[in-house]
Amino acid sequence: QLQFVESGGGLVQPGGSLRLSCAASGFTADAYSVGWFRQAPGKELEGVSCISSIDGSTYYADSVKGRFTISRDNAKNTVYLQMDSLKPEDTAVYYCAAPPYSSCVSTWYDSPLYDYWGQGTQVTVSS
């Protein structure tokens, strides 16, 4: 069974950094593209980033471009989200997910495309 486990969330001050991890089990992570999503209280699920398995192409939401970096370590079956220059508006539960595709499609930010989801990790940016 395909499963993801996210970790690395926590409380950080504005301007700080966190690195989220998404560990895959039940399949080899490099067979699928992987996306990161987030959901803030009272808001809809938002696509944050996606990384393709074929060529490692990466995609970002405008709200995080230049601050967040997605990467993958296929040997560890893990995808990471490095988050720098964090802002209070980045506060949310962050989820990793995989669609049944090896590449991030043009609408990678559309959550219904994704079949497999982790349980989420809380990120709180506050002074």
PyMOL commands that set and color helices and strands:
alter all, ss='L'
color gray80, all
select helices_A, chain A and resi 29-31+74-76+88-90+111-113
alter helices_A, ss='H'
color red, helices_A
select strands_A, chain A and resi 3-7+10-12+18-25+34-39+46-51+58-60+68-73+78-83+92-98+116-117+121-125
alter strands_A, ss='S'
color yellow, strands_A
deselect
rebuild
show_as cartoon
